[in-house]
Amino acid sequence: MSEETIEPTAPYIEQPKTNITNELLKALCGFHTECPEIPKNNKSFHGPYANIDDINIIINPLLAKNGLFITHEPHDGNYLTTKIFHTSGGFLECTYPMFIKKTNDSQAWGSAITYAKRYATVAMLNLVVGDPDDDGNRQNNYANKPTQKKSINRTPVKKQPVQAMPEPKMSREKWDKMPQNWTDKERSAFHAKLSSEIKYEDLKDALFARGFKKPSSMAKAKRDKLIDLVNKNGLNVIARLEPNAAK
């Protein structure tokens, strides 16, 4: 149960409430006039992004200047309600679902809330989130910086001939029967070190297709080098290696 993803339950909250006033609309217009593009200065496995702290540092002074402020309230049922208030009493509201992988992990809950806050803030305020800010001046110069069109190199790319994969030098049956060159201890150590994302049979298939020996028939030094390569780069790295099964 603790390893399953806990999805939001059936909506427990009433339909989002709003109280739109003229003052609220004018304040939002003023906010958008002054709000710059939010740079993506953080990196993750999926690419660069702007975290909630970077967003708040930019938008909070502008919200306050226009009589606005934003709140986030997590609820039972794995939902986050975000509200934008104006000093006139007007407000906007939306509810964002949260997905938690572990119910007994406080860090997982915190990450889900932070993720929901970031997306709800960007969506409700219609923020523009752009490329990483490399020089540190993009925010200050945004309003006065002229838009520059990126030049596109239209030089035709010369296609390289596709090299055919080499044919296996022996049958799979004969390949599978090659003499083993490892002890039980070395075999256990190899399987323990192999990434859980890589199946041993898939590794053997890739090695056979490229003309390599199977792991159990390799010299220990080559076997150790192989496992480091595939753990780091995945099975596709085998296609870029020179076959040496005959050696």
N, C-alpha and C positions, 0 to 999 in steps of 0.2 A: 504493500500500500504506500509506503514511504517513497518508493522509487517511481510511482506513477505520476503522470502529469495531472495536477488538479485543475480542472477547467472551471470557469465561472458557472455557478448554478443558474437556475431560471431567474430572470430579473426580479429582484425584490424591491426595487426602487420605483417610485412613481415616474411618469414620463418627465423628462427634463423640463425644468421650469425656467422661464425667462421673464424679465421685466425691462423691456427695452424702452429707454427714454431718449429724448433728443440729445440730452447732455451726454449720455453714454455713447451714442453714435458719433457725436462731434469729437469726443475724447479719443475714440478708436481711430478716427481719421487723423487726428493730431499725432497719435502714437505712430501710425504707419508712415506719416510724412517724415518722421525723424528716425525711425528704426532702421539701422543698416542691415546688410546681409550678415547672417551669423556664420562665422567660419568653422569648418570642421578641423579642429586642432587635436583631436584624439584618434588613436588607431585601435582597431579591433581585428579579429579574424575575418570579418566581413568587409573591412575597409574603413576609411576615415569617417568620423562622425563628430557631432557637437554634443558634449554632455550637458546635463541640466544645470550644472554650476556655471559653465561658460555662457549658457543662454541667459540665466538669471542676472549675471553680472552686467550684461548688455541691456536687457529689457527692463529690469526693475527700476532704475532711475527714470527711464522714459515713461513707464507706467505711472509712477508717482507724480511726475511732472504734469501728467494729464488727468490726475485725479482717479487713477485706476489702480487696482491691486488684484492679485490672483491667489486663489487658495486651492489646496488639494486635500481631499478627505477620503481615506480608504474605508470600505464597508465590508461587513460580512458578506460572503457569497463571492468574494474575489472581484470586487469592482472598485474603481477609483472615480470619485466625482470631482470634477474641476469646475471652479466658478471664477468668473471675472466680474468684479464689482466696480461701480463708479460711486463717487461721493454723493451723487444725486439720489442714490437708492436703486438705480438700475443695475441689472446684472444679467449675465449669460451663464448657462450651465450645460455640461455634457458629462456623460458617464463612459468610462473606458474599462474594458475587461482586462483582468490580469490572469496569467497562466503560471502556476507554481508547480515545480517538479517535486519538491519535498516539503511536506507540511510541517515537519519538525525541524526545519532549517531556517533560522532567523535571517541568515545572509541571503537565502533564496527569496524570502519574502521582501527583504530590503531591495534586492535587485529588481524584482518584479514591480515594486512601487516606483522606484526611480525610473525604470523603463517606461511605465505608464505615464508618469508625470511629464517626461520629455516629449513623448508623442502627443499627449493631450495639449500641452502648451503650444507646440509648433502648429497643431491643427487649429486650435481655437483662435490663435492670434494670426494665423496665416503667415507664419514667419518664413523668410527665404533663407535656406541653409545652403551655403555654397562650398567652394573648394577650400582646402587648407590655407590658412593665413601664414605664409612663409616669412614675410618681412615684418610682421607685427604692426604695420601701419595701415592695413586695409580698412579697419573699422573707422579710424579717424579721418581717412581720406575718401571714404566711400561716396559721400554726397558730391564731392567736387571732382572726382576722378572720371575722366571721359571714358566712354565705352569703347574698347578696342576690339576690332574684329580679328579673329584668329585666321592667319593665313593657312591655306590647305595645300599641301604638296600633292599635286595631281600627277606626278611623274609615274608612268606605268611601272608596276612591279613585275620584274622578270620572274616567271614561274620556274621553280627548280624541279627537275625531274624527280618523280617519286621512286625511291629505291625499294625494290621488292625485298620482302623478308626472306632470309636464306632458308632453304629447305632443311629439315632435320637430317642429320647424317646417319641416323639409325632409326629403327622402328621404336615406337613407344614401349612395346613389350620388352625389347632388348635393353632399352634405356633404363626401364624400371628395375631390371635385373643386374645393373652394374654393381660391382663389389662395393660394399659399404666401407667407409674409412673413418668411422667415429665409434667411440665407446658409448655405452649406455648413459654414462654421466655427461658426455658431450652432447648427446642427442637431447637429453632432458634440459640441458642448459640452453641449447639452441631454441627449443620450443618455448622455453620460459622467456627468453629475450625477444622473440619475434612479437611484433606489435599485435595486439588483439584485433586490430582492424584488418589484418592480413591473414587470410586462410592459407594454411600450409599447402593444400592441394592446388590453390591458385598460383602460389609461388612456383611449385613444380611445373605446372603447365607453362608458365611464362619462361622458365629456364629451358624447358624442352624445345619450345618454339624458336628460341634464339640459338640453340645448339650448345648450351652449357650443360655441364654435369649436374646431376641432382645434388642437393646439399649434403646428403650422407656420403657421397663419393668424392666430394671436394677435399682438398687439403684444408687443414684447420685455419690457416691464415686467410685463405680465400673465402672460406665460409664466414669467418668473422667480419671480413670486409663487406661481404654480400649483405649480411643482416643489418649492418650499420647503414648501408646505402638504401635498402628498401624501407627500413624503419623511418628514415629521414625523408625520402623522396617518393615512396610508394612503388608499386610494381612497375609503373611506366618507365622507371629508370633503367630497367633491364633491357628495354628496346634500344637504349642508347649505348649499351656496352658492346665491346667486341667479343664475339663468340670465341670460346677457347676449350670446348668440350673435348677436342681431340688432343689437347696438350696434357 
